[in-house]
Amino acid sequence: MNVRPLNEKKYKISKYRFKELYYFCLQYNDWTKEIRENRMLSSIEQGEGKGNNIGRPTENAGLRNADLTERVKLIEQTAIEAAPDIYQYILLAVTNEGYSFNYLKMMKGMPCEKDKFYDRRRKFFYLLSKKI
């Protein structure tokens, strides 16, 4: 992990909590892919292993997709709340490794400067920590 944790005294988020939030966000792309594919998951893949759910793969997949959709919405809504004007760049930065300020500015055309970007990214993690 090459992302620096937040200032613990200022944001009241320990470095371990920050890592938890950071890795939670990195799962975003996997979740959106799984939702898109709408895979049919068996109860064993979901870790339930009880006989009463084996015959309901469609229901189980629907419940899984509902859970994943809530997680995806949480991340997206928090990005919008943290930075309505640049939320799509904040979303890219927190859900992908290697999407630095320089990459977003030069390759993606982000319309803000470094201080604003990092301030909004910190605000995103602060708000997400409060929501989870």
N, C-alpha and C positions, 0 to 999 in steps of 0.2 A: 504494500500500500504506500503510494507516494503522495497521498493527500495529507496535509497537516491537520491534526485535530484542532477543534475550537479552543479558545482560551477558556479553561475550566472555571476560573473565577468569575469571568464576565458572563458566560452563558450557562453556567451550572450544569455542564455536560462533561462527564469524565471522558478520558481518552477511550475507555472500553465501551462506553455508551455510544460515543461517536463512531467507533468501528462497527458496532451493531447496526446503527442507522445507515452507515455507508454501505455495508454489505447487503442490507435490506434493499436499498435502492438499486444496487447492481443486479438484483434479480428481476428488475422491471422488464427488461427485454425478453427474458425467458418466459415470464408470465404472459406478456402480450403475444408472444409466439404461440404459447400453449392455448390461449384463448382463441386465437385466430384458427389454429388447426382444429380446435374443438375435439380434441382426442377423447376417445372412449376409454376411461380409466377403470380398471377392475378394482374391487374393494381391497385386493391384496396390494396393489400399487399405492393405494391411499393409506395403507398401513392399518386397516381395520381388522381384517382377517376373521370376521365373524360371519357365520353362515347366513344370517338373516339379510345380508346386503349383497350376496353373491349374485342373485338373480335380478339386480337392479342397476346394471352398469350405466344406463342412460341417466337415471336419477343421480347416481354418484358423480358422473361427469358433470352434470348440471350444477350440483352443489359445489364441486371443485371450481368450476368456471365462475360461479357467483362469488366465491371467496377470493379468487384471483382478481376478478373485476373490482372488488372493493379495495384491494391493495393497490391496484393500478390507479384507481380514482383518487385514493388518498395521496399518492405521490404527485399526481398531476394537479390536484386542487391545492396542495401545499405549495407547489411551484408557482401557481397563479397568485396565490395569496402573498407569497414572499416577494414576487416581482412581476406584476401584471404586464409591464412593458417588455420584459425580456424573459418571460417564463419559459419559452421554448428552448432558449440557450441554457438556462438553469437546469431544465429537465435533461438536456443532453449531457451537461457536465456531471450531474449527480447519478445518472444511470449508465454511464459508460466510463471505463477506465481510459486514461490518456487524453481526455477532452479538456485540455488546459485552456487558460484564458487566451494564450497566443493562437492556439489552433482555432478556437471559436471565432476570434476576431479576424484572423487572416483567411481562413478557409470557409467559414460559415457566414461571415459578414455581420458579426454581432455589433450592434450600434451603441456600445457603451464602453467606458474606460475601465481599467483594472480595478480601481477602488470600489466603484459601484458594483461590478460583477462579484467580487469577493465578499462585499458586504451583503448582497442579496443571497449569495450561496450560504453564508453563515446563518442568515435569517431563516433560510429554508430548513437547515438542519435543526435550528432552535425550535421552529414551529412544529416540525415533524416529531421531535422528541416530546413535545407537549401533547401531541395527538396520539402517540402510540403508548 
